[in-house]
Amino acid sequence: MSAAAYADIVDLLAVVPEGDEAAVEAIRAREATLTKPRGSLGKLEELVEFLGRWQGTSEPTLENPMVAIFAGNHGVTEQGVSAFPREVTAQMVANFTNGGAAISQICALHELNLRVFELALQLPTGDITRAPAMDDKMCAATIAYGMEAIAGKPDLLCLGEMGIGNTTVAAAVFAALFGGKGADWVGRGTGIDDMGLSRKVAAVDNALTFHAGHLEDPLEVLARVGGREIAAMLGALVAARHQHIPVIIDGFVATAAAAVAYAVNPAAIDHCLFAHVSAESAHARALKAMDKKALLDLGLRLGEGSGAAMGAVLVKTALHLHNNMATFTEAAVSDKAQ
């Protein structure tokens, strides 16, 4: 690995801003005055604290929540690991832009800003069973590109992805970071049959064998067996931490980006909320490996930031309640007897 290529990224992951606990205490103080039994809104109250902690204010905002979808193509599709051809990635990117995808409709309905980032779709990454997905220079540059996703200054960032073949590379990333074989991490993705599942397991195992001896460093794991969208999502979540922007992670593939950051420094993803546990079977295993719990379990396996967007809907609801419910005094309602 070229350590110089990743030096700045490692520094950004190693030294991260702390959350604002004074803001959290102020938010809890207001919650205690609202016309409800204390703590009765459960996780909705915690979501407001999450916003305040990582925005660094007792008066968090959701004026510019953004769903960022990163799209990339993968050479490993040559191994027959997906039910869909690689061209579907570009076709779905167009569908996102034209408003025809599920994520497009969720964002339109709930007033979430949707941005789509194409990552050299005409140039798939290397087939990880026989070559690195990216060289170090390309991987570092893609991480840096992902950092630019926050240029529009969102106050909440939801990370999603699109890429035929990317559940295969995500499974390889998890196996390399947390141990195990292909069968431990591979699922059916977009709906492959039994033969396709076997090819997918074999592809991950072959990748782990081919890259053996080069999978000790998390960023080298990313370059060797990951993908451009995973690298870009890593960059986005790193930049968000340093700009005090809380992050909501989508499903299986987006969690792989968080896992790389976690492997460098577990504290580097404290500002990340994991929106849902995917129907992709190993997602729950990945969350457990990082001691993280998902907010929702809806049986989703779509990707494209759909679960993260639904998480944002809950966060918006939580903040609206916090800001607009009456206090006991305002409503002339008696508080709990002392």
N, C-alpha and C positions, 0 to 999 in steps of 0.2 A: 504494500500500500504506500502511496505517496502521502506521507503525513503532512507535508507542506500544503497540499491541495485542500486539506480539511482543517487547517490550524484555526482559522477564524471561526469556523462552525463549531468546533470543539470548545473554543473559548465561550461562545454564546450559549452553549448548552451547559457548560460547567458552572458558570456564574450567572444566576438568573434572579430577577427581582422577586422579592418576597411579596406575599399578599398583604393587604391593608386590614389588619385585625381591628383597628380603631373604627374603620368604616363598618365592619361587621357588627361591632357592639352597638353603634348608633342605629343600624338597621334593626337589630333585635329590640332596641328600646322603643322604636316606633311600632314594631309589630305588637309589642305588649300593650299598646294603647288602643289597638283596633278592636272593633265590635265583634269579637269572637273569643271563644276560650283560647287561652294561650297555647300555642303549638298546634292548634287544631287544623291548620292547613298543611301540616307535615312538610313534605318535600318541596311544596310550593314556596314555603318560607325559606327553605335552604337554597332554592334557586335564586332568590333575591340576594341572599348573602353571597352566593357564588359570583353574581354580577358585581356587587359592591367590592368584594375582596379583590377581584382581579382588575376592575376598572380603577380601583384606588379611590373610591368616593362613597360617601354615605347616601348619595343621591344618584344611583346608577341610571343610565339612559339606554333606550333602544330606539334611537332615532335613525340609525343606519345599520341594521343587522344584515349581514351578507352571507349568502351561500356561495362558496367557491368550488367549482367542479374542475378538476384537472384531468385531462384526457391524454392517454398515451397508448401506443401499440407495442406488442411483444412478440419477439422472435420465437418464443416457446410454443406459439400456436401451431408451428410446423409439426409439433408432436401430436397433434390431434386431441388437444386438451379441452377444447371448447365446442359447444353445440352450434356456435355461430361463427361465420367467417370474420376476418380481421377488418373488412371494409365497414362492418357495422359500427365500429367506433366513430368514424367520421360521419356516418349517417345519423347516429344518435346525437352527435354534437350539433348538427344542423337542426335536429328535432328539438333539442333544448332551446336553441336560439329562436326557433319558429313558434315556440309555445306549446308543442304537442306532447311533451314528456310529462310524466307524473311530477317531477320536481318543478317543472315550469308552472304547472297548475297550483301546486302547493304554495310556491313563492308568490304567485299572482294573488291568490286568495288571501294570504296572510301578510302581504306587503313586506316581503323579504326581497332584498336586492339579490339578483342572480347574476353571477359572472362565470363565464366558461373560459378556461385556459387550455388551448391546444398545444401539445408538446411534440412537435415534429412527427405528426401522424404518418407522414410519408416515409419515415425512416424508423422502422421498428427497432427495439433494443435487440441485443444479441440473444440467440437461443441459449438459455442458461444451462442446458444439458451439455453444451459443447463450447461455450465461450462466456466471457463476462457479459452481463447485461449492458454495462457501461464501463468505460475507463474512468479513472479517478477524476480527471479533468472535467469530463462530461457530467459526472455525478455531482461534483461540487458546483458546477455552473447551473445545473438544474435546481439544486437546493437554493442557490442564490436567486434564481428566477422566481421560485416560489415565494421568497421573501417579499417580492414586489407586489404580491397579491393584496397586501394591506395598504397600498398607496392611496386608496380611496377613503382611508381612515374609518373603517367599520367600527362600531362599538360592540359587536358580537360577530365572531367568525365561525361559520359552519363549514366543515371540510368534507367534500365528497369527491367521487372519481368516476371515470368511465374508461374502460379499456378491455377489449376482448382478450382473455388469457390472464387477466390480472389476479384472479383468485389463486391461480397456480403459483405465480411469483410471490404473492403474499404468504401462501402456505410455506414456500421455501424460506422466506425471511423468518417466519415464526419458528420453523424447525431449526434454523441456524442459530437463532438467538436463544431459544428456550429448550432446545433438545428434542429428540424424537425423530421419527421417520415420516415419510410422505403420508402413510396411512393414518398417522396421528393428527394430521393437519389439513388434509385434503377433503373437500366436499364436492357436491355436484354443481356448484357455481350456477351457471345459466340453465342447468337442466340436462347434463350429459347422462348418457345411458351407462350401463355397467361396464361395457368395454371402454368407453371414454374415461370412466372413473379409474379404471386400471391403468390406462395410459397416463393419466394425470398423476397418480401415485408414483408411477415409474419415472416420470419426468422430474418430480421433486427429488426422489432418491438418487437419480442419475446426476442431478445438479449438485447435490450435497457431496457426492463422491468426486465429481469432476473438480469441484472447488475446494476440496479438503486441504487444510493447511493454510487457507486464505480466508477463513471465516471467524477469526478470533476478534476482530475489531468490528463494532456495530456498523460503522460507516462503510467498511469494506464489504460487509454482508450486503448492505444496500446496493453498492455498486455491482457486486458480483451476481446476486440473484434477485435483485429488486426490479424496479421499473421507474420510468421518469415521473409518473404521477405520484408515486410514493415519495420520491425524492423531493418533488415540488411541495407536497403536503407537509413534509418535514420542515422545509424552509418556511412555509407559511406559519406553522405553529410556533416555530422558534422566534420569528419576527414579531408575532402577536404577543408573546410573553414579554418581550422587551419594550413593546409599545403599550402595555397594559390593556390588552384586548383579550377577553375571555374567549375560549374556543369550545365548540361542540364537535366532537368526532362522530362520524357516521359509523359504518359497519366494519366488516372483516378487513377490507383492503385499507381503508383509512386508518384503522387501528394498527396496521403494520407500520405506518409512518410514526405513530406515537410510540410503538414498541422500540423502534430504533432510537428515538430520543430517550426513552426510559432506560435502555441498555447503556447509554452513555452516562446519564444522570437521572435517577428516578424522580428527583424533584423537578426536573425540567418539564414534566407534564401535569404538575399540580393545577395548572390553570385550565386544564382540559376536562370537559364533561363528556362522558361516553353516553350517547343518546339512547342506544338500544342494543340489545343482544340479538345478533343476526340468526336467521334460520340456518345459515352456513355453520355446520355443527361445531367447528373448532373455534368459533369466535368466543364462545363462553370460556373455553380453555385459555385463550390468549388473555382475556380480561382477568381471569383468576391468577395467571402468571404474574400479572402486574398489580394484583390486589385491588382491582377496580371493579365497581359495580355499575351496571347499565341502568339508565333511568327508565327505559321502556322495554317490553318484550312483546312485540306485535307480530312476530313471525315473518318479518321483512327480510328479503334477500335481494333487493333491487339494486342497491348501490345508489349512485348519482346524487348522493347527499340527501336522499328522501327521509331517512331516519333522523339525521341531524336537523333537518328542517322541522320535523315534527317536534323534536326537542326544543327548538327555538320557539315554536308556538306555545309550548308550556311555559317557557321562560317569559315570553311576552305576557301571558296571562297572569303569571305570578307577580310580575312587576306592576301590571295594571291594578291588581288587587291591593298591593302594598301602597301604591300612590293614591288610590281613589276611594278605598273604603273609609267610612267615617270612624273617627275615634269615639270612645265612650262619651267623652265630654261633648263633642259635636252633635252626637245623636241623642244626647240626654238619656243614655242607657246606663244603668247602674253597673259598675265594675264588680268583679268578684269580691265577696265579703271578706274583710280582713280578720 
